[in-house]
Amino acid sequence: MRRHLSRIRHWQGVAKSMAINTVLSIPYMRKVVTRTHVTGIDGNEEQAQMLLQFFEGMADIQNAVILELGPGKTLETLQFARRRGAKYVIAADVTNYHTSQAAYRRGVDYRVFDGSHLPFPDNSVDVVWGCYCMQHFRDPQAMLQEIHRVLRPGGRLICRVDLRDHYHMFVIGRQYDCLRHSPRLWRWMAWNRSSYVNRLRLSEWKQLLANSGFHTDALIPHEDVKLLEENRSHGYLSHLDDQDLKTYRFDGSFQRALCLMLGVLANVELFAEYL
Ligand SMILES: C[S@@+](CC[C@H](N)C(=O)[O-])C[C@H]1O[C@@H](n2cnc3c(N)ncnc32)[C@H](O)[C@@H]1O
């Protein structure tokens, strides 16, 4: 009986997500929701300062051209970076949270783009950074290729990535719930929602970054042993190794190789597994 009830609840949740996702395919509805929803630190200056400290710990920003991906409602991080010596700061998002005039008054060049083609020339940026943005990439491979293209050789990508299901982030036992669904069902449930996540695990990010010509400067996985125990009990996660089962977030700094060939050589150990 209990199993039956939990099945009903599960499918109710799926149906609800699909209904919300369908409503959000209407541009007007998306616009309304965009105005009200929370994107993260939402302009909190103290948190923006802390975030900037994290980015500065990973890359030299003096005289740098910086591109922030997915700033959401927070332009303060870039605004402070400019005050601390960055040469030029650009924000690019797939959702329009600011007018370009308001951003300009803060010293930020603000762009909205399609999520797969960055509107910037090759080799034009020193640092690309993003906080809790990359897990939302609809096309991660295309985005990493684009980041590689706009970064100058030797430039850095700095990111903070949350790997949890964004609908059940803090629900014990359900933090990887998104991986329960087939790719097609997941798309129907979440594609139009801001909380959509691409479900890549740490090992997959590492592989994708290496394939795209980045090598790792620093990688800090955030792990939870209780999560590991929980996740081991879920059949739908049986294909994952322990590292992926316990890593719910990672912070990283990745350097764009001088050329793709050098990037491949730097990651030769990773590739060796697949030869
Ligand atoms: C969880 S919010 C994080 C906002 C902000 N970085 C913070 O920490 O407060 C994720 C942001 O990434 C944006 N986003 C999603 N896909 C993106 C993409 N392909 N390129 C750039 N931004 C993207 C979303 O529109 C949203 O603004």
The ligand as a Tripos MOL2 file, in Angstrom:
@<TRIPOS>MOLECULE
LIG
   27    29     1     0     0
SMALL
NO_CHARGES

@<TRIPOS>ATOM
      1 C1         21.0000   29.9150  -10.5420 C.3       1 LIG1
      2 S1         21.1550   31.3590  -11.5380 S.3       1 LIG1
      3 C2         22.6760   32.0210  -10.8650 C.3       1 LIG1
      4 C3         22.7030   33.5200  -10.8660 C.3       1 LIG1
      5 C4         23.9470   34.1620  -10.2710 C.3       1 LIG1
      6 N1         25.1480   33.6910  -10.9040 N.3       1 LIG1
      7 C5         24.0040   33.9450   -8.7820 C.2       1 LIG1
      8 O1         24.8130   33.1060   -8.3310 O.co2     1 LIG1
      9 O2         23.2660   34.6240   -8.0780 O.co2     1 LIG1
     10 C6         21.6420   30.7120  -13.1210 C.3       1 LIG1
     11 C7         21.7680   31.7710  -14.2000 C.3       1 LIG1
     12 O3         22.3440   31.1640  -15.3810 O.3       1 LIG1
     13 C8         21.6460   31.6290  -16.5100 C.3       1 LIG1
     14 N2         21.8970   30.6900  -17.6270 N.ar      1 LIG1
     15 C9         21.3330   29.5040  -17.9170 C.ar      1 LIG1
     16 N3         21.8880   28.9690  -19.0310 N.ar      1 LIG1
     17 C10        22.8460   29.8250  -19.4350 C.ar      1 LIG1
     18 C11        23.7690   29.8500  -20.5150 C.ar      1 LIG1
     19 N4         23.8240   28.8700  -21.4330 N.pl3     1 LIG1
     20 N5         24.6140   30.8860  -20.6170 N.ar      1 LIG1
     21 C12        24.5690   31.9030  -19.7190 C.ar      1 LIG1
     22 N6         23.7160   31.9480  -18.6870 N.ar      1 LIG1
     23 C13        22.8610   30.9310  -18.5400 C.ar      1 LIG1
     24 C14        20.2080   31.7500  -16.0240 C.3       1 LIG1
     25 O4         19.4170   32.5630  -16.8600 O.3       1 LIG1
     26 C15        20.4500   32.3660  -14.6430 C.3       1 LIG1
     27 O5         20.5810   33.7540  -14.7140 O.3       1 LIG1
@<TRIPOS>BOND
     1     1     2 1
     2     2     3 1
     3     2    10 1
     4     3     4 1
     5     4     5 1
     6     5     6 1
     7     5     7 1
     8     7     8 2
     9     7     9 1
    10    10    11 1
    11    11    12 1
    12    11    26 1
    13    12    13 1
    14    13    14 1
    15    13    24 1
    16    14    15 ar
    17    14    23 ar
    18    15    16 ar
    19    16    17 ar
    20    17    18 ar
    21    17    23 ar
    22    18    19 1
    23    18    20 ar
    24    20    21 ar
    25    21    22 ar
    26    22    23 ar
    27    24    25 1
    28    24    26 1
    29    26    27 1
@<TRIPOS>SUBSTRUCTURE
     1 LIG1         1 GROUP 0 **** ****
